[in-house]
Amino acid sequence: MNSGTHAASATGPAEAEYVDGYLPDDEVLTSARARAEELGCETLSPAAGATLGFLAATLCAKAVVEVGTGTGVSGLYLLRGMAADGVLTSIDIEPEYQRAARKTFIEAGRPPGRTRLIIGRALDVLSRLTPGGYDLVFVDAARMEYPGYYEKGVALLRRGGIIAFHNVLADGRMFDPSRRDAETMGLREVARAIREDERLVPALLPVGGGLLVAAAC
């Protein structure tokens, strides 16, 4: 019987630290994070990465799109969850990031044929990909452009596929009514659009600064 009460979410500092440490980084991920720090590139938390790998494994994903390659941290989590013959298509506008990501994938022993790294503006590249041809789309890029990535990303999903957006809570800025900057407004817009999209089944997970996920039904 539903008593009308809700259990508290494990989102306090101690709980978050424990969740992030549950599956600690290995040597390859540690090196990739070090390269990201040198380049001034954000990386997702271990908990968010583990969630991505879990989603990819649950889908037995063979075709995944990533917007925001970085130094390959999120891409490696995705590859580790994907099917053995799966291909990750990763898009970034920074050639230096993709060079670092390629090094990460080599260190992890991933064959070159498992990754397709594309340098370019993601909104343009997404328009050239096959509609309905992908199991998972992960977005971790310019947050003011999240609404555009949502529109193009959902079109790429097969039925049952998942789209995921990283760090949508933006350290609390998303639900601070005083924040009206372009990035915050973009986050609010994509959160509202996904919640109201009847083609999707959404959830907001308390990992990685807020991982907004939605499955195409």
N, C-alpha and C positions, 0 to 999 in steps of 0.2 A: 504494500500500500504506500502511496506517495504521501508523506506527512506534510508536504508543503515547505520543507526546509531543504537547504542545499549545503553539501559539504564544502568546506573552504578549499580554494585552489592552492596548490603548492607553489606559490610564487614569491615567497619571502626570500631574503638574501641567503639564508642558510640552506633552504631547500633548493634554490637555484644553483648554488655552488655544488651541492651534492649531485644534482641532476647532470650538470656539466661534467663532473668528474666521474660519473658512472662508467662512461666509455672513454677513457683518456686517449689523447693523441699518441700515435706511434711516431717513429723517427721521421717518416716521410712527411706526415702532416706538420710536425714540429718545424721541419725545414721550410715547408711551404709557408707557414705562418711567419717565419723569420724573414723570408723574402718579401712577404706582403708588408711587414713593418718597415723594411728598408725602402720600399717603393711608396709608402704612404697609402696603402690599399687596405680597406676594411675586409675583415673575414668574418664568416659566421661562426657562432659558438659551437662547441662539440655537441651539445644537445640538439641544436638545430640541424647540424650535419648528420647526426645519427637518425634524426627524423626523416631527412631526405633519403638516406640510404634505405630506411625501412619502407618508405613509400615506393621507391623504385623496385625493391624486392617484392613487395606485395603485388605490384602490377606486373611482375616479371618483365619489366620494361625493356624494350628493344630499341626504341627511338625516343630520345630525350633532347629537349632544347633548353639551353641555359643562356639567359641574358645577363651578362656580367661575368666574364671568365675569371677576373682577378688573377691570383697566382695558382689557381687550380685546386684550392681547398674544397670548395663546394663540388667542383667537378669530380674530384676523387671520391668523395662520399657517394655521389650519384653512381659512378662507375662501379663501385664496390657492391652496390645493390642491384645493378642492372643484370640482365641476362648475359651469359658468356659471349654471345655474338652481338650484343647491343652496341649501338653507336651514339655517342654524345656529340651533339652539335652545339658548340659554345661560341657566343658572339661577344665581342668587346671592341671598343673603339681605340684602345691603347695597345699598340704592337708590343710594347715592353712587358705589359701584363701577360700577353699570350706567350711570349718567349719564356717567361718564368713558369707559366702553367705547363708548357710543353716539357720543361725540365722536371717538374713535379710528376707528370705522368710517366716519364721515362724512369725516374727513380722508383716509382711504384711498380714498374714492370708491365705497364699497360702497352700493348702493341699499338703502333701508330694508326692502324686501321680502325681502332676503337674510338678515335676522336676526330672531329672535324672542326677545326678552329677557323672562325671567320672574322676578319677585321672589317668593321664598318658600323654604321649607325643602325642600332638594333631595329628600330621601327621600319627601316627600309629593308633590312635583311629578312625580317619576319614575313613581310609581304611576298617574298619570293619562295617561301617554304610551302610544302604540300599541305593543303587544308585537310584536316581529319587524319593526318598521317603520324601523329605522335602520341605516346603514352603519357608523357609528363613534360610540363613546361615550368621551369623555375626562373624567377625573376629576382635579381639583386643588383639593381642599377640605379639610374637617376630617378628618385622617387616622384619628382614632379611629372615624370612621364609614365608612371604606373597605369593611369587610365588608358593610355594608348596601348601599352603592353597587354592590358587585360583584353581589349577589343580584338587585337590580333592574335593573342595567345589562345584564347578560347576557341577561335576558328581552327586552330591547328590540332585540337584534341580529338582523338577517337572517342567513341562512346565508352564511358568508364574511365577515361583519362583524367589526370589531375593537373591543375595549375596551382602554383604556390608563389607567394610573395613574401620576401624576407623583410623583417624589421619594420612592420607597418605601424607599430605603436610609437616608434621614434623617440624612445626615452620619455614617453608621456606627452609628447607634443600633440599627438593626434587627438587626444581628448581634452586638451587645454583650450577652452573657448577664446582665450585671448590671442591665440596663434592663428594668423590669417595669411602667412607666407605661402608662396606657390607650392613648396614641397608638402607642407601640412595639408593644404587644400587638396592636393593630388591624392594623398593618402586617404583622406576622408571620402573623396569621390570614388576611389576604387573599392573601398570597404563597403560603401553604400550600394554601388553597382553590383558587386558580387552577391551581397545579401539579397538583393531584389531580383536577381536574374533567375528566372524560372527554369533555365536549362541546367542550373548548377545546384549542388548540395554543398553548402559552405561550412567551414569551421574556423575559428580563430584560436590557434594553439599558443600557450604561454611559454614558448621557447624562442631563442634568437631575437629578442625584442619584439616578439609577436610574429608568428608565422601564419599568414592567412592562406588557407587552402580551400579548394573547391573541386568537386568531382563533376564531370559532365554526365548527365543522366539521359 
